[in-house]
Amino acid sequence: MDDVLLSIDGIEVGQDGTIPLSSDRPYERISKSYLITRHRVGKSVDLGIIRDGEEMTLQVPLRANRYLCPVYDQFDAHPSYVICGGCIFVPMSWPWISAHRKKGIPSYSAMSSDPANGDEQVIVLSKVLADEVNVGYHNKQYLILRSVNGTKPSNMRDLVRLIIKGGKLPNLEFRCYMVNQEYCEQLICLDVNEVKEAEERILKQHMVASWCSAECFPPELKKDDDDSETKT
């Protein structure tokens, strides 16, 4: 809106975006971000601005920044994952990147600071658990997932929806690309019937309890499963 920021909580903001350190040390200045970060999420701050030549004060509630590549996992969070035909998909995050940095993982810096739109996530093919169902794809890893059967998943739950929907088709097609190489697409095509037959074998061999973590399973599908179990 081309607003001009004048003050935060009544404290004047300089043209260089700094504020006085304190009333006792007015000539020592620090970044204006201090006035924001000292509050908790949910609190409000008063912003003095000029808009269309008119001075006004806005009360703005504080919200946590959300990035496509989260800096931290949630508190007490379990790893999020989806396994399909031995392909392990995970949401991109800095803890995951740090855990794999020594293994030749590519740089995700170009997208790490991009803001997330709602519950949007970047989904990564972390690795492929070798099995006869995915012969030819064993070495694929660290790829960004673009689409499942032509549809782009917006997050991990959306990925689960697309995989379940794709279970009614002959094949599942995962289209991926390397970071900063969007033009160079890589295709993973799996036979649906073979994937279903291999699921129990792959999970048992690698001691994995479920094909997806609990938080990745869409609540509306879980309700359908509960209803079907009740009916039987």
C-alpha positions in Angstrom: 0.0 0.0 0.0 3.1 2.3 0.1 2.4 3.1 3.7 5.2 5.0 5.6 6.0 3.6 9.0 6.4 6.3 11.6 6.3 4.5 15.0 5.8 1.2 16.7 4.0 1.3 20.1 4.6 5.0 20.2 8.4 4.7 19.6 9.6 6.7 16.6 11.2 4.6 13.9 14.1 6.2 12.0 14.5 6.4 8.2 17.1 3.6 8.5 14.6 1.3 10.3 16.2 1.7 13.8 14.9 2.9 17.2 16.7 4.3 20.3 18.1 1.6 22.5 16.6 3.3 25.6 15.6 6.7 26.9 19.0 6.8 28.8 20.9 5.9 25.6 19.0 7.6 22.8 22.1 7.8 20.5 22.6 4.1 20.5 20.2 2.5 18.1 19.0 -1.0 17.3 16.7 -2.6 14.7 13.0 -1.9 15.0 12.4 -5.6 14.9 13.1 -5.7 18.6 9.7 -4.0 19.3 8.0 -6.8 17.4 10.0 -9.8 18.7 9.6 -8.9 22.4 5.9 -9.7 22.2 4.3 -13.1 22.0 2.3 -14.3 19.0 -1.3 -13.2 19.3 -0.4 -9.8 21.0 -1.1 -6.6 19.1 1.2 -3.7 18.4 0.3 -0.1 17.5 1.7 1.0 14.2 1.9 4.7 13.4 1.8 5.2 9.6 1.1 7.7 6.9 -1.4 6.4 4.3 -2.4 8.6 1.3 -1.0 11.6 3.1 -3.0 11.0 6.3 -1.4 9.9 9.7 -3.2 7.1 11.4 -2.6 4.4 14.0 -3.3 0.7 13.3 -3.6 -2.0 15.8 -2.0 -5.1 14.3 -2.1 -8.6 15.8 1.2 -10.6 15.6 1.3 -13.9 13.7 4.2 -16.3 13.4 5.9 -16.3 10.0 5.4 -19.5 8.0 7.9 -20.5 5.4 7.9 -23.2 2.8 11.0 -24.5 4.6 10.2 -24.4 8.3 13.2 -23.5 10.6 12.0 -25.9 13.3 9.8 -28.9 13.6 6.8 -28.5 15.8 7.3 -29.1 19.6 7.4 -32.9 20.4 6.8 -33.6 16.7 7.2 -37.0 15.2 8.8 -37.2 11.7 6.2 -36.7 8.9 6.4 -39.2 6.0 4.5 -41.0 3.3 5.7 -44.3 1.8 4.4 -45.4 -1.5 6.0 -48.3 -3.5 9.1 -47.8 -1.3 9.3 -44.0 -2.2 9.7 -42.0 1.0 8.2 -38.5 0.8 8.8 -36.0 3.6 8.0 -32.2 4.0 11.1 -30.1 3.5 12.4 -28.5 6.7 15.7 -27.3 8.0 16.0 -30.1 10.6 15.6 -32.6 7.7 18.2 -30.7 5.6 20.6 -30.5 8.5 20.3 -34.3 9.1 21.2 -35.1 5.5 23.7 -32.3 4.8 26.8 -34.6 5.0 25.3 -37.0 2.5 25.5 -34.7 -0.5 22.1 -33.1 -0.2 21.7 -30.2 -2.7 21.3 -26.6 -1.6 17.7 -25.5 -0.8 18.6 -22.0 0.0 16.8 -20.5 -3.0 13.4 -21.5 -1.7 14.1 -21.7 2.1 12.9 -18.1 2.8 9.8 -18.2 0.6 6.6 -17.6 2.6 4.1 -20.4 2.8 0.6 -19.9 1.5 -1.6 -21.3 4.3 -0.7 -25.0 5.0 1.4 -25.3 1.8 4.5 -27.5 2.0 7.3 -28.5 -0.3 7.4 -32.3 -0.6 10.7 -34.0 -1.1 11.4 -37.6 -2.3 13.9 -38.3 0.5 15.0 -41.8 -0.7 13.6 -45.0 -2.2 13.6 -48.2 -0.2 14.9 -50.8 -2.7 12.4 -53.4 -3.7 11.4 -55.3 -6.9 8.4 -53.0 -7.3 10.7 -49.9 -7.8 13.6 -51.4 -9.8 15.2 -48.6 -11.8 14.4 -45.9 -9.2 16.6 -47.1 -6.3 19.1 -44.2 -6.6 16.6 -41.4 -6.7 16.7 -39.1 -3.7 16.4 -35.4 -2.7 14.0 -34.6 -5.5 11.1 -32.1 -5.2 7.7 -33.7 -5.9 5.9 -31.8 -8.7 2.8 -33.8 -9.2 1.0 -37.1 -8.7 -0.8 -38.3 -11.8 -0.8 -34.8 -13.1 -2.0 -33.0 -10.0 0.2 -31.0 -7.7 -0.2 -31.8 -4.0 -0.2 -28.7 -1.8 0.9 -30.6 1.3 1.5 -34.0 2.8 -2.2 -34.7 3.5 -3.0 -33.7 -0.1 -0.3 -36.2 -1.2 -2.1 -39.0 0.7 -5.4 -38.0 -1.0 -3.9 -38.2 -4.4 -2.2 -41.6 -3.7 -5.5 -43.1 -2.5 -7.3 -41.6 -5.5 -4.6 -43.0 -7.8 -5.1 -46.4 -6.3 -8.1 -46.8 -8.6 -5.9 -46.3 -11.7 -3.5 -48.7 -13.4 -0.4 -46.6 -12.6 0.9 -44.0 -10.1 3.1 -41.4 -11.7 5.3 -39.2 -9.6 6.9 -36.3 -11.4 9.9 -34.8 -9.6 12.8 -32.5 -10.3 16.2 -31.5 -8.7 16.4 -28.2 -6.9 17.0 -25.3 -9.3 16.5 -27.7 -12.2 12.7 -27.5 -12.7 13.1 -27.9 -16.4 14.7 -31.3 -16.0 11.8 -33.5 -14.9 12.2 -37.1 -13.6 9.3 -39.6 -13.8 8.6 -42.4 -11.4 5.9 -44.7 -12.7 4.7 -47.6 -10.5 2.1 -50.3 -11.2 -0.7 -49.8 -8.7 -1.4 -53.5 -8.2 2.3 -54.2 -7.6 2.5 -51.3 -5.1 -0.4 -52.7 -3.1 1.1 -56.2 -3.1 4.5 -54.8 -2.0 3.3 -52.5 0.7 3.3 -55.0 3.6 6.6 -56.6 2.4 8.4 -53.2 2.3 7.1 -52.0 5.6 8.0 -55.3 7.4 11.4 -55.4 5.9 12.3 -51.9 7.1 10.3 -52.2 10.4 8.0 -49.3 9.6 4.6 -49.4 11.4 2.5 -47.6 8.8 2.7 -46.3 5.2 2.2 -42.8 6.4 2.5 -40.9 9.7 -0.7 -40.2 11.6 -0.7 -36.4 11.1 -0.4 -36.9 7.3 -3.7 -38.9 7.0 -6.6 -36.6 6.1 -9.2 -36.5 8.9 -12.1 -36.9 6.5 -10.6 -40.1 5.2 -10.0 -41.4 8.7 -13.6 -40.8 9.5 -14.7 -42.8 6.5 -12.4 -45.7 7.6 -13.9 -45.5 11.1 -17.4 -45.6 9.7 -16.7 -48.6 7.5 -15.2 -50.5 10.4 -18.2 -49.8 12.5 -20.5 -51.0 9.7 -18.6 -54.3 9.4 
